[in-house]
Amino acid sequence: MLHRTFRTFLAPILLALAPAASAIEPWSGMYLAIDPADGSLDRLSISANKDNTFTIRGSVTRHTDCFKHTGVMGGAWFEAVGKVEDGRLVRQQLKLFCAEKEKPISMPDASYVYNDLSDTLSFAIPGGERVLIFHRMD
């Protein structure tokens, strides 16, 4: 009797609450942005780690810093570590890999801000040139 009560009434309630529990940490996910300056497609993947850091990976169809270092406006990908500080996800230790360059380029720290109303991340390009809005894709 008790097993049937749990299966009939409590299990659906617990299953309904499960997605809400995962919403406690809003950063993890797949994101997409279009850079208004050059039209590049920017992809972003953020994964939570057990040590309260995040693994941040991304790719860009055109990257200005690659152009500065190689003279070619080509694609790039990057890896970084993220830490939450003062409500922002701070991107640290970023290594930028340009398609035309063998060694990675170190980039300055920067941060993402989560907007819970639109489920987006905003990212101010270092140097204050512009802001990218990353839309959640998962």
Buried (B, 14 or more C-beta within 10 A) or exposed (E): EEEEEEEEEEEEEEEEEEEEEEEEEBBBBBBEBBBEEBEBEBBBBBBEEEEEBBBBEBBBBBBBBBBEBBEEBBBBBBBBBBBBEEEBBBBBEBEBBBEBBEEBBEBEEBBBEBEEEEEBBBBBEBEEEEEBBBBBEE
